[in-house]
Amino acid sequence: MQQSAAAADQYRRAVTFQALHEGPDPFVVPNPWDAGTARILSGLGFAALATTGAGLAHARGLPDSRVTRDVLLDNAGAVVEATPLPVTADLESGFGETPDDVAETIRRAAAAGLVGGSVEDSTGRDDDPVRPLGEAAERVAAAVAAAGELDFPFTVTARAENFFQGRPDLSDTIRRLQAYEEAGAHVLYAPALPDADAVRAVCSSVGRPVNVLMGSPALRLSVTDLGALGVRRISVGSALSRAALGAVVRAAREIQELGTFTFGADAIPYAEANALMTPAAPAAPGE
């Protein structure tokens, strides 16, 4: 049976994304939170994009981790449609309590046009925020098995949430990432690592590509610095969306407190904003 154009395009994006992890240098996947920001970031020359769950939640007037799977995947589909780039998604903790639930989320992510997704080991419970290691590894294995049934190489990223959840235990974080590697995860990720030594320790302790979260003032490392530490992929999580919120808050406070409007000097000109949102014309046959 002949492959549809959509399936062929998804396969192209998936292979491109997979190859980015195998290159000699780290690459940055910035995090759009809607179709518009996806279009902007695509036009700025990045090689791939990663959605932000927190950015989406905030855009919906919600705190992080309060969007449903349907809402998240609908938004991810809109991001995919807005860009020709590979798109991976923040799939939170897999949207379910069983490994089968996680597997179904991977299948639905693929149906939305995504070529990758991350699965956290967090529970969403304040009193017990991180899953037991064995349970978490089973969920990663289920995600990898579901990805392996697809007709393209879907990249599964496994996230160890210790530092992000206020549990600064580097040894346990490394144990978790090693277990997720053994479960088959294609990329490993421990958000909120505190310093270069921690990043180096993680990268040297596993054999799969490592994603590092940047955007926090506490971790002042460049792309070049991160590459020297062994990092293969760099994301910024909700930092871009929070930077945009910061601009709104500062502008609104200026209006409310000073009665002035100087913030407009930093705004993108109207015509430029429209141009950024205009899809590129498709290439002519043979080009």
C-alpha positions in Angstrom: 0.0 0.0 0.0 1.3 3.4 -0.9 2.3 5.6 2.0 0.1 8.7 2.4 1.7 12.2 2.1 1.0 12.8 5.8 2.6 9.5 6.8 5.6 10.2 4.6 6.0 13.7 6.1 5.8 12.3 9.7 8.4 9.7 8.8 10.7 12.4 7.4 10.3 14.5 10.6 10.9 11.4 12.8 14.1 10.4 11.0 15.3 14.0 11.0 14.7 14.3 14.8 16.4 11.0 15.5 19.5 12.0 13.5 19.8 15.3 15.4 20.6 13.3 18.5 23.4 11.5 16.7 25.3 14.6 15.5 28.6 15.9 16.9 27.1 19.0 18.5 24.2 19.6 20.9 21.1 21.1 19.4 18.4 23.3 21.0 14.7 22.5 20.9 12.9 25.6 22.0 9.4 25.2 23.5 6.4 26.8 21.8 3.1 26.8 23.6 0.8 27.3 20.6 0.7 27.4 16.8 1.8 31.0 16.6 4.9 30.6 18.7 5.7 27.4 16.8 5.6 29.4 13.5 7.8 32.1 15.0 10.4 29.6 16.2 10.3 27.7 13.0 11.1 30.9 11.1 14.1 31.6 13.3 16.1 28.6 12.1 15.8 26.0 14.8 16.0 22.3 13.8 13.1 20.9 16.0 10.5 22.0 18.5 9.3 20.7 21.9 5.9 21.7 23.4 5.7 23.0 26.9 3.0 21.6 29.2 3.4 24.5 31.6 3.3 27.1 28.9 0.1 25.6 27.5 -1.5 25.4 31.0 -0.7 29.1 31.6 -2.1 30.1 28.2 -5.3 28.3 29.3 -5.5 30.2 32.6 -4.4 27.1 34.6 -1.5 26.1 36.8 1.0 23.5 35.4 -0.2 19.9 35.0 -3.9 20.9 34.9 -4.6 20.3 31.3 -6.1 17.0 30.0 -4.5 14.7 27.6 -7.1 15.7 24.9 -6.3 19.4 25.3 -2.6 18.8 25.3 -2.7 16.6 22.2 -5.1 18.9 20.4 -2.6 21.7 21.0 0.3 19.5 19.9 -1.5 18.8 16.7 -1.9 22.5 16.0 1.8 23.0 16.7 2.7 20.2 14.2 0.4 21.7 11.6 2.1 25.1 12.0 5.6 23.9 11.3 7.5 21.6 9.0 9.9 20.8 11.8 10.0 17.7 14.0 7.9 18.2 17.1 8.3 16.3 20.4 5.9 16.9 23.3 5.8 17.2 27.0 3.5 14.3 27.8 3.7 14.9 31.5 3.5 11.6 33.4 1.8 9.7 30.7 -1.8 10.6 31.7 -2.8 7.5 33.6 -1.9 5.2 36.5 -1.0 2.1 34.5 1.7 1.3 31.9 -1.1 0.6 29.4 -2.3 4.2 29.9 1.1 5.5 29.1 1.3 3.3 26.0 -2.0 4.7 24.8 -0.7 8.2 25.3 2.2 7.4 23.0 -0.1 6.0 20.4 -2.3 9.1 20.6 0.7 11.4 20.5 1.8 9.7 17.2 -1.7 10.1 15.8 -1.5 13.8 16.5 1.6 14.0 14.3 4.3 14.1 17.0 7.6 12.3 16.5 8.6 12.2 20.1 7.4 12.7 23.7 8.7 12.8 27.2 7.3 10.8 30.1 8.0 11.9 33.7 8.3 9.8 36.8 6.3 12.3 38.9 3.0 11.4 40.5 1.3 14.8 40.8 0.9 14.2 44.6 2.5 16.8 46.9 3.1 14.2 49.7 4.8 11.7 47.4 5.9 13.5 44.2 8.1 10.8 42.6 7.1 7.3 41.7 9.0 4.2 43.0 11.8 3.3 40.6 10.4 0.0 39.5 7.0 1.4 38.7 8.5 4.3 36.8 10.7 2.0 34.8 7.8 -0.2 33.8 6.0 2.9 32.5 9.0 3.9 30.4 9.2 0.4 29.0 5.5 0.5 28.1 6.1 3.8 26.3 9.1 2.4 24.4 7.1 -0.7 23.4 4.2 1.4 22.1 6.7 3.5 20.1 8.3 0.4 18.7 4.9 -0.6 17.1 4.7 2.5 15.1 5.7 2.9 11.4 8.3 5.5 12.2 11.0 6.0 14.9 9.2 7.8 17.7 11.7 9.2 20.2 10.8 8.4 23.8 12.4 10.7 26.4 12.4 9.5 30.0 12.4 12.2 32.7 13.7 11.8 36.3 12.0 14.5 38.2 13.9 14.5 41.6 15.4 18.0 41.3 12.3 19.5 39.7 10.2 18.1 42.6 12.5 19.5 45.3 14.4 16.3 45.9 18.1 17.1 45.2 19.4 13.6 45.1 21.9 13.2 42.3 22.7 9.6 43.0 19.1 8.5 42.9 18.6 10.6 39.8 21.4 8.8 38.0 20.1 5.4 39.2 16.7 6.3 37.7 18.1 7.5 34.4 20.2 4.3 34.1 17.1 2.2 34.8 15.1 4.2 32.1 18.0 3.6 29.7 17.8 -0.2 30.5 14.0 0.1 29.9 14.7 1.3 26.4 14.3 5.1 26.6 16.0 6.8 23.6 16.8 10.1 25.4 17.3 10.8 29.1 16.3 14.0 31.0 16.7 15.3 34.5 15.2 18.8 34.7 16.6 21.4 37.1 20.1 20.0 37.5 21.8 22.6 39.7 25.3 23.0 38.2 27.9 21.9 35.6 29.2 19.1 37.8 25.7 17.6 38.1 25.2 17.8 34.3 28.6 16.2 33.7 27.9 13.4 36.2 24.6 12.6 34.5 26.0 12.6 31.0 29.0 10.4 32.0 26.8 7.9 33.8 24.5 6.9 30.9 24.9 5.8 27.3 21.9 7.5 25.7 21.6 11.2 24.6 20.9 13.6 27.5 18.5 16.5 27.4 19.3 19.4 29.7 16.8 22.1 30.7 18.0 25.7 30.4 16.4 29.1 31.1 17.0 29.2 34.9 19.3 32.0 36.1 20.9 29.5 38.4 22.4 27.4 35.5 24.5 29.8 33.5 25.9 27.6 30.7 26.1 28.2 27.0 25.4 25.7 24.2 29.1 25.3 23.8 29.6 24.7 27.6 26.8 22.1 27.6 28.3 20.3 24.6 31.6 20.0 26.4 29.8 18.4 29.4 28.3 15.7 27.1 24.8 17.1 26.5 23.2 16.2 23.2 19.9 18.2 23.4 18.9 21.4 25.2 15.3 22.6 25.9 14.0 25.7 27.7 10.8 24.3 29.1 8.4 27.1 30.1 11.1 29.8 30.1 10.0 31.3 26.8 6.4 31.4 27.8 7.2 32.8 31.2 9.4 35.5 29.6 6.3 36.4 27.5 4.2 36.6 30.6 6.9 38.7 32.2 6.6 41.2 29.4 2.9 41.4 29.8 3.1 41.9 33.5 5.7 44.6 33.2 3.8 46.4 30.5 0.5 46.2 32.5 2.2 47.5 35.7 3.7 50.4 33.7 0.2 51.3 32.6 -1.5 50.8 36.0 1.2 52.4 38.2 2.8 55.1 35.9 0.1 55.8 33.4 2.7 55.5 30.6 3.1 53.3 27.6 6.8 53.0 26.8 6.6 49.2 26.7 5.4 49.6 23.1 9.0 50.3 22.0 9.8 46.6 22.7 6.8 45.3 20.8 7.2 43.5 17.5 5.9 45.9 14.7 2.4 45.0 13.5 3.6 44.2 10.0 6.4 42.0 11.3 4.0 40.1 13.5 1.8 39.4 10.5 4.7 38.3 8.4 5.9 35.9 11.2 2.4 34.3 11.2 2.2 33.9 7.4 3.0 30.4 6.3 5.8 30.0 3.7 4.7 29.2 0.2 5.1 25.5 -0.7 8.0 24.7 -2.9 7.2 24.3 -6.6 7.5 20.8 -8.1 11.1 20.0 -8.8 12.5 22.5 -6.4 
